[in-house]
């Protein structure tokens, strides 16, 4: 039962969409298991350039079923818009959404904005898409699931009481304007009619492919260091992007896994608030941020990403927490032409050196990176597809990352397009 996990290894934005689009040629299912439309995956291939926020990145292949699992929280408006984009572009892949996935309701979006505004200078940096409040309702047993949209009579009984409670919170706690319950109910009826062809028991689709011995790619969203339990809390997302989230978010067992691959950038980036030990000053950051064909700006928000050197301390922690057995390195071409490149191999915290990643955000914020400097390379890696085309300096850099993390690189992304990929080993067997 070959399930292959492909997940972000640092703070997200590592280029998972491009990697999964490349790998999906040999997969019958690509399944998304966590997060919401606060994640953005950019795919560039012969069909065009696409930014997906809910639809899995295998949708450009005709043989691939793209599954949105029960662990995802879904804004129906965004999903319907993306499905329309897929159909209008003539993309061949099929899309389905779990009947157990929770719905991001309009009041979740309102509350997300009000809560973030109230935090003021302590704002977490959420995308204000309603993802966090939707997960809160899921845990609080007050959520609405996609399958419930197909039962308007039952929903008509539940929804008024929920909206009454939400309006009390919005108006009395935050001083906001109340939402219209009748308007929301009418939206749910429209969502039900338009989404009905795509609603399915996602765990059955994934299980059928695994039972048949077909390759299944489990698509990560965000990154491991934004995990609610294992990330830099409280500056994290509201779900579990780590490998454990795949089990609960898709209803599969651990014996299904054939491999766990971490996607690492050749350097680090982070969007939003939170500690970031290797962060560069803005002058150096801008050089990297604006290098390459796409730049370092969020696919979901357009925000400029914070830039830092590769953090091997955080990387080793991510490898351990997720049980990674291989890695993909992206954006290597962005480092072309640097005289020297730095790798963080340890931290200094309160005068003491350590190679262990501190989960405590305050301690991580006080960490000073200990760098190892290695020579850069003069040749270009942009667009290369063969190992022999790698400059010697780039080979040394890749080898050093492999030594520090204890896993092998199976693929190098040398540009944003599907074809700009250098395969070092087979990831899907």
DACOR-V311449 format. One record per helix or strand. SS is the DSSP state (a for helix, b for strand). FROM is the first residue (numbers start at 1). TO is the last residue. If there is no record, write none. Layout:
# DACOR-V311449
ss->{SS	SS}
from->{FROM	FROM}
to->{TO	TO}
This chain:
# DACOR-V311449
ss->{b	a	b	b	b	b	b	a	b	b	a	a	b	a	a	a	b	a	b	a	a	a	b	b	b	a	b	b	b	b	a	b	a	b	b	a	b	a	a	b	b	b}
from->{3	16	29	41	48	65	73	76	94	102	106	131	145	146	152	181	199	202	216	224	243	254	257	268	279	282	297	304	306	310	312	326	332	340	352	361	368	387	392	408	417	421}
to->{8	26	32	45	52	68	74	88	98	103	122	139	145	150	173	198	200	211	223	226	250	256	265	270	279	289	297	304	308	311	322	330	335	349	354	365	375	389	405	413	417	423}
